[in-house]
Amino acid sequence: MASIRDLKKDINFVLGDIIEAVYIVEGTNGKNDSSEGSKIIDEAIETFDSLIVKVNDKSVEDRKAHLKSVRQELEEKATALVDQLNKLQ
């Protein structure tokens, strides 16, 4: 199923971009390894892990609806992480 592969790629790219943005903001501001930046990175990694587990869960009854809810959860959590990133600046 191409949609599952695409969803996994989206999860990886979106959360990877957020982590990269944290490093860029910290490097630009001269605050390498700040606790706020580390917290955002940790949350992004936890989100990645939980979403991948949900995508790989084949025991759900309505797989299509389940994957749609995972995509929606990715959007919500990514938005929250970007908001935290904007406050980091």
C-alpha angles and dihedrals in degrees: 000000000000093000092063091050090048092049091052090049091049091051091049096046098043096048092039090054091051091052091048090049090054090055091047093050092046092048092048093049094043092240102122115181097009116175092237091053092047090051091054091048092049091050091049091052092047090049091050092051095047094046094049090051089052093048091051093049104110096174095084118110100221104038095179094054090044093054090046090055090049090053090049091049089051090054093049096046093043090052091051091049092049089051089053089047091053090053089052090066 
